[in-house]
């Protein structure tokens, strides 16, 4: 159970909104909760709304790069099967997502928000260790990694994780 649900990021320690410092907009998954019908999706920047679950994100997928930390090597849209894979095609198209690889083996899904406020990929290839930034109008671009370009806001522990933690304390896990 733990290997899949906790280490794979399905029971995250927190969910949060991702706010662009330049535009003041939040990263918003455009699909519905649940499983994607075609295996892919998109995220765009929209006005921040703390009641919009489609603006909630969390760490996901196992992290094979750090033996001391089983999770997380990617960013997942809360209550979906979708993880960030990179920029979508087309001007102002936002980010593309695909079904999360909870084993953490997909280099395209290795994204994180760092403590210094960068939205960074650590996947292999020519985009390795590049970051995403938004301009004042909300257009996303690959860019060198400037600190404080993004902010995690409204972090909270999901109900499912709180219930799991309580069950473990009671010896039911």
C-alpha positions as CSV (number, residue, x, y, z in Angstrom):
1,X,0.0,0.0,0.0
2,X,2.6,2.5,1.1
3,X,4.9,1.8,-1.9
4,X,2.1,2.8,-4.3
5,X,-0.1,5.3,-2.5
6,X,2.4,7.2,-0.3
7,X,5.7,6.7,-2.2
8,X,3.9,7.2,-5.6
9,X,2.3,10.5,-4.4
10,X,-1.3,9.3,-4.4
11,X,-1.7,10.3,-0.7
12,X,0.3,13.5,-0.8
13,X,1.6,15.2,2.4
14,X,0.1,18.5,1.0
15,X,-1.7,20.1,-1.9
16,X,-1.0,23.7,-2.9
17,X,-1.7,26.3,-5.6
18,X,1.2,27.4,-7.8
19,X,1.2,31.2,-8.3
20,X,3.3,33.1,-10.9
21,X,5.1,36.1,-9.3
22,X,5.1,37.9,-12.7
23,X,1.5,37.6,-13.6
24,X,-0.2,36.9,-10.2
25,X,-2.1,34.0,-11.9
26,X,-2.3,30.4,-10.7
27,X,-1.5,27.2,-12.6
28,X,-4.9,25.6,-13.4
29,X,-5.5,22.2,-14.8
30,X,-8.2,22.5,-17.5
31,X,-9.6,18.9,-17.3
32,X,-12.0,17.3,-14.8
33,X,-11.2,15.4,-11.6
34,X,-10.7,11.7,-12.1
35,X,-9.1,9.7,-15.0
36,X,-8.4,11.4,-18.3
37,X,-10.4,10.1,-21.2
38,X,-7.5,10.3,-23.7
39,X,-4.5,10.2,-21.3
40,X,-3.5,13.8,-21.7
41,X,-4.5,17.2,-20.5
42,X,-3.4,20.8,-20.2
43,X,-2.8,23.5,-17.6
44,X,-3.0,27.2,-18.1
45,X,-2.6,30.3,-15.9
46,X,-5.9,31.7,-14.5
47,X,-6.9,34.1,-11.7
48,X,-6.2,32.5,-8.4
49,X,-9.2,31.0,-6.6
50,X,-8.7,29.2,-3.3
51,X,-11.9,27.3,-3.8
52,X,-10.9,25.9,-7.2
53,X,-9.6,22.3,-6.8
54,X,-8.3,22.4,-10.4
55,X,-5.6,24.9,-9.0
56,X,-4.4,22.3,-6.5
57,X,-1.1,20.5,-7.2
58,X,1.1,18.1,-5.3
59,X,4.3,16.1,-5.5
60,X,3.9,12.8,-7.3
61,X,5.7,9.8,-8.7
62,X,8.5,7.9,-7.0
63,X,11.9,9.6,-6.9
64,X,14.7,7.2,-7.7
65,X,17.3,10.0,-7.5
66,X,17.2,10.2,-3.7
67,X,17.3,6.9,-1.8
68,X,16.3,8.7,1.4
69,X,13.1,10.1,-0.1
70,X,10.8,7.8,-1.9
71,X,8.5,10.6,-3.3
72,X,8.4,12.8,-5.4
73,X,9.8,13.4,-8.8
74,X,6.9,15.2,-10.5
75,X,3.9,17.5,-10.1
76,X,0.4,16.1,-10.3
77,X,-3.0,17.9,-10.6
78,X,-4.9,17.1,-7.5
79,X,-7.5,14.3,-7.7
80,X,-6.5,13.5,-11.3
81,X,-4.2,11.0,-13.0
82,X,-2.3,13.9,-14.8
83,X,1.3,15.1,-14.2
84,X,3.1,18.0,-15.9
85,X,5.2,17.0,-18.9
86,X,6.3,20.4,-20.3
87,X,5.1,23.3,-22.5
88,X,2.1,22.6,-24.7
89,X,2.4,23.3,-28.5
90,X,1.4,26.8,-29.7
91,X,1.6,30.3,-28.4
92,X,0.1,30.8,-25.0
93,X,-1.0,27.1,-25.0
94,X,0.1,26.5,-21.4
95,X,1.5,23.2,-20.1
96,X,0.8,19.7,-21.3
97,X,0.1,16.8,-18.9
98,X,-0.1,13.1,-19.3
99,X,-1.0,10.1,-17.1
100,X,1.4,10.0,-14.1
101,X,4.1,7.4,-14.1
102,X,4.0,6.7,-10.4
103,X,7.2,4.6,-10.8
104,X,9.0,7.9,-11.6
105,X,10.6,6.6,-14.7
106,X,9.3,9.2,-17.2
107,X,11.9,12.0,-17.7
108,X,9.2,14.3,-19.1
109,X,7.4,14.2,-15.8
110,X,10.3,15.1,-13.6
111,X,9.2,18.6,-12.5
112,X,9.3,20.3,-9.1
113,X,8.8,23.6,-7.4
114,X,12.0,24.3,-5.5
115,X,12.3,26.1,-2.2
116,X,13.7,29.1,-4.0
117,X,10.6,29.5,-6.2
118,X,11.6,27.9,-9.5
119,X,9.4,25.5,-11.5
120,X,12.2,23.2,-12.7
121,X,12.5,20.1,-14.8
122,X,15.2,17.6,-13.9
123,X,14.5,15.2,-16.8
124,X,17.2,14.2,-19.2
125,X,18.0,15.6,-22.6
126,X,18.6,19.2,-23.8
127,X,15.9,20.7,-21.4
128,X,17.6,19.2,-18.3
129,X,17.5,21.6,-15.4
130,X,15.6,24.3,-17.2
131,X,12.8,26.2,-15.7
132,X,9.4,27.6,-16.7
133,X,8.5,31.2,-16.1
134,X,5.4,33.3,-17.0
135,X,5.5,36.9,-18.2
136,X,3.1,39.6,-16.9
137,X,0.4,38.5,-19.3
138,X,0.6,34.8,-18.4
139,X,2.5,33.5,-21.4
140,X,4.7,30.5,-20.3
141,X,8.3,30.1,-21.6
142,X,11.3,28.0,-20.9
143,X,13.8,30.2,-19.2
144,X,17.0,30.1,-17.2
145,X,16.1,29.5,-13.5
146,X,15.3,32.7,-11.8
147,X,14.5,32.4,-8.1
148,X,11.1,33.5,-6.8
149,X,9.4,33.2,-10.2
150,X,6.7,30.9,-8.6
151,X,5.2,30.6,-5.2
152,X,3.4,27.7,-3.5
153,X,0.3,29.1,-1.8
154,X,-2.6,27.8,0.3
155,X,-0.8,24.5,1.2
156,X,-3.0,22.0,3.1
157,X,-3.0,18.4,4.0
158,X,-5.7,16.5,2.1
159,X,-8.5,14.7,4.1
160,X,-7.4,11.4,2.6
161,X,-3.9,11.8,4.0
162,X,-5.1,12.9,7.4
163,X,-7.4,9.8,7.6
164,X,-4.5,7.5,6.6
165,X,-2.2,9.1,9.2
166,X,-4.9,8.6,11.9
167,X,-5.3,4.9,10.9
168,X,-1.6,4.4,11.1
169,X,-1.6,5.9,14.7
170,X,-4.4,3.5,15.6
171,X,-2.4,0.5,14.3
172,X,-4.8,-0.1,11.3
173,X,-2.2,0.6,8.6
